[in-house]
């Protein structure tokens, strides 16, 4: 990949994608959406990647849209415009995607993190979906994700006021799994990612797809999805390897690949 706004590294099955425009506090611009979509697709297709971590080059996670154009920043749209921001979002990746929100995340900076499966957030950083204060509305699927995380009433309050808040408040509302001092956010997230990377890759992919699909399905449809994936996974040797490893008290040696899934 030819990346100018991101850094991409894979170590021990964990792909770390770093928003890398520190001089602009990693503001979303200069092709970052296109590059992030490309990085997510690569993670999805690469069987050597088991878990993905999204973070920002200090001192911020993502300060939001790049406002370098001043009053013309949001003045009109071009051909093919989409408010999605990233055409291949985190929830489309079949591997777990964790956000290590190690600093301020404003506007699309926060909504990108909300697309991830798990968030660890800096306690004293500033967060908010502030677009209503700029004459716009939240983007990057936030009207779908946010109410499912915090409920419709809280989502309405945050979206309609554009209010900012800190990591402790985010944790109280259920926006993140834990809060840490800024310097500890990435290590804490990588610890969770390492634990996930020990699980069966096909199982993780099946569970993630079922989890996100459940947001738009009733209980009967979720039962059919769970049944389908059980039938797929039970036909693979990984289900026997998992039991062998548990009985022998050793790490499992998984052979299943996400690319093998139907």
C-alpha positions in Angstrom: 0.0 0.0 0.0 1.1 3.6 -0.8 0.2 5.3 2.5 0.7 8.9 3.3 -1.7 9.5 6.2 -1.4 6.1 7.9 1.2 3.7 9.3 0.5 0.0 9.0 2.3 -2.8 10.9 1.6 -6.5 11.5 3.2 -8.2 14.5 2.1 -11.5 16.0 -1.1 -11.5 14.1 -2.1 -8.0 15.2 -2.4 -5.3 12.5 -1.9 -1.8 14.0 -3.2 1.0 11.8 -2.0 4.4 13.1 -3.6 7.7 11.9 -0.4 9.6 11.1 -0.8 13.3 10.6 0.4 14.4 14.0 1.1 18.0 12.9 -2.6 18.3 12.1 -3.6 16.2 15.2 -4.4 13.4 12.7 -7.3 15.4 11.2 -9.3 13.5 8.7 -8.2 14.7 5.2 -5.6 14.3 2.4 -7.0 10.9 1.4 -7.2 9.4 4.9 -10.6 7.9 4.2 -9.5 6.1 1.1 -6.3 4.9 2.7 -8.1 3.6 5.8 -10.6 1.7 3.6 -7.7 0.2 1.8 -6.0 -0.8 5.0 -9.2 -2.3 6.4 -9.6 -4.4 3.2 -6.1 -5.6 3.5 -6.7 -6.7 7.1 -9.9 -8.5 6.0 -8.2 -10.5 3.3 -4.9 -11.2 4.9 -5.1 -14.5 6.9 -2.0 -13.5 8.8 -4.0 -10.7 10.4 -6.2 -12.0 13.3 -7.0 -8.7 15.1 -6.8 -5.1 14.1 -6.0 -2.1 16.3 -6.7 1.5 15.1 -4.9 4.3 16.9 -3.5 7.8 16.4 0.0 9.3 16.4 0.2 11.3 19.7 -1.0 13.7 20.9 -4.4 13.0 19.5 -6.5 10.1 18.1 -8.2 12.2 15.4 -9.2 15.9 15.8 -12.0 15.5 13.2 -12.3 16.9 9.7 -9.3 18.8 8.4 -10.4 22.5 8.7 -7.5 23.9 6.7 -10.0 25.3 4.1 -11.7 27.4 6.7 -15.2 28.5 5.8 -15.1 26.4 2.6 -14.3 23.2 4.5 -17.9 21.9 4.1 -19.1 24.1 1.3 -20.6 21.5 -1.2 -19.9 18.0 -2.2 -18.1 16.4 -5.1 -19.1 13.5 -7.4 -19.4 10.2 -5.5 -19.6 11.9 -2.1 -20.6 9.7 0.8 -21.0 10.7 4.4 -19.7 7.2 5.3 -16.2 8.7 5.4 -14.6 5.3 4.9 -16.2 3.2 2.2 -15.1 -0.1 3.9 -15.8 0.6 7.6 -14.4 -1.2 10.6 -17.5 -3.3 11.1 -17.1 -4.8 7.6 -13.7 -6.3 8.5 -14.3 -9.9 9.5 -11.6 -9.7 12.2 -12.1 -7.9 15.5 -11.2 -4.2 15.2 -10.2 -2.4 18.4 -9.9 1.4 18.8 -7.1 2.6 21.0 -8.4 6.2 21.4 -5.3 7.7 22.9 -6.3 11.3 22.7 -8.9 13.8 21.5 -11.5 12.3 19.1 -13.9 14.9 17.7 -16.5 14.6 15.0 -15.5 12.0 12.5 -12.6 11.2 14.8 -15.1 9.8 17.3 -17.5 8.3 14.8 -14.6 6.2 13.2 -13.9 4.8 16.7 -17.5 4.0 17.2 -17.4 1.7 14.2 -14.9 -0.5 15.9 -15.9 -3.5 18.0 -14.1 -2.4 21.2 -12.8 0.9 22.4 -10.2 1.9 25.1 -10.3 5.6 25.6 -8.0 8.2 27.3 -9.5 9.4 30.5 -8.8 13.1 30.1 -9.2 13.5 26.3 -12.1 15.4 24.7 -14.7 13.6 22.7 -17.9 14.6 20.9 -20.0 14.4 17.8 -20.0 18.1 17.2 -21.3 18.4 13.7 -24.6 20.0 14.7 -22.6 23.0 15.9 -21.1 23.4 12.4 -24.4 23.3 10.5 -24.1 19.6 9.7 -25.0 16.3 11.3 -23.1 13.3 12.5 -21.6 10.9 9.9 -19.8 7.6 9.4 -22.9 5.6 10.4 -23.2 7.3 13.8 -27.0 7.4 13.7 -27.0 3.6 13.4 -24.2 2.8 15.9 -24.6 5.4 18.6 -28.2 4.6 19.7 -27.3 0.9 19.9 -24.5 1.7 22.3 -26.1 4.3 24.5 -29.9 4.3 23.7 -31.9 6.6 21.6 -32.4 9.3 24.2 -28.7 9.6 25.1 -27.7 9.5 21.4 -30.2 12.3 20.7 -28.7 14.4 23.5 -25.2 13.9 22.2 -26.0 14.4 18.5 -28.4 17.4 18.9 -26.2 19.3 21.4 -22.8 18.6 19.9 -21.6 18.5 23.5 -18.1 17.3 24.3 -17.2 15.0 27.2 -14.2 13.1 28.6 -13.3 9.4 28.8 -14.7 8.8 32.2 -18.1 10.0 31.0 -17.8 7.9 27.9 -17.2 4.8 30.0 -20.2 5.6 32.3 -22.4 5.8 29.1 -21.0 2.5 27.7 -19.1 4.1 24.8 -15.9 2.2 25.7 -14.7 -0.9 27.6 -12.3 0.9 29.8 -10.4 4.2 30.3 -6.7 4.6 30.8 -4.2 7.5 31.0 -3.4 8.5 27.4 0.0 6.7 27.5 -1.5 3.5 28.6 -4.3 3.3 26.1 -2.4 1.5 23.3 -0.7 -1.0 25.6 -4.1 -1.8 27.2 -5.7 -2.2 23.8 -2.9 -4.4 22.5 -3.3 -6.7 25.6 -7.0 -7.2 24.7 -6.0 -7.8 21.0 -3.4 -10.4 22.0 -6.0 -12.3 24.0 -8.4 -12.2 21.0 -5.6 -13.4 18.7 -5.3 -16.6 20.7 -8.9 -17.6 19.7 -9.8 -19.5 16.5 -9.8 -17.1 13.6 -12.9 -18.6 11.9 -14.8 -18.5 15.2 -14.0 -14.8 15.7 -15.1 -14.0 12.1 -18.4 -15.9 12.5 -19.1 -14.3 15.9 -18.3 -10.8 14.7 -20.5 -11.1 11.6 -23.4 -12.5 13.7 -23.0 -9.8 16.4 -23.2 -6.9 13.9 -25.9 -8.5 11.9 -28.0 -8.9 15.0 -28.5 -5.2 15.2 -30.9 -5.3 12.4 -32.5 -8.8 12.9 -35.0 -10.4 15.3 -34.3 -13.3 17.6 -35.4 -16.0 15.1 -33.1 -14.6 12.4 -30.2 -14.5 14.9 -30.9 -18.2 15.8 -30.7 -19.1 12.1 -27.4 -17.3 11.8 -25.9 -18.9 14.9 -27.1 -22.3 13.6 -25.5 -21.7 10.2 -22.1 -20.8 11.7 -22.2 -23.7 14.1 -22.7 -26.1 11.1 -19.8 -24.5 9.3 -17.4 -24.5 12.3 -18.4 -28.0 13.5 -17.3 -29.4 10.1 -13.8 -28.1 10.6 -11.0 -29.7 12.5 -10.5 -26.6 14.6 -13.4 -27.6 16.8 -11.5 -30.8 17.6 -8.2 -29.0 18.0 -9.8 -26.6 20.5 -10.8 -29.5 22.7 -7.4 -31.3 22.2 -5.6 -28.1 23.3 -7.9 -27.6 26.3 -7.4 -31.2 27.5 -3.7 -31.1 26.9 -3.4 -27.6 28.5 -1.5 -26.1 25.6 -2.1 -23.3 23.1 -4.3 -24.4 20.2 -2.8 -24.7 16.7 -5.5 -23.4 14.5 -5.5 -24.3 10.8 -8.8 -22.6 9.8 -8.5 -19.3 7.9 -11.0 -16.6 7.5 -10.6 -16.7 3.8 -12.0 -20.3 3.9 -15.3 -19.2 5.3 -18.3 -19.2 2.9 
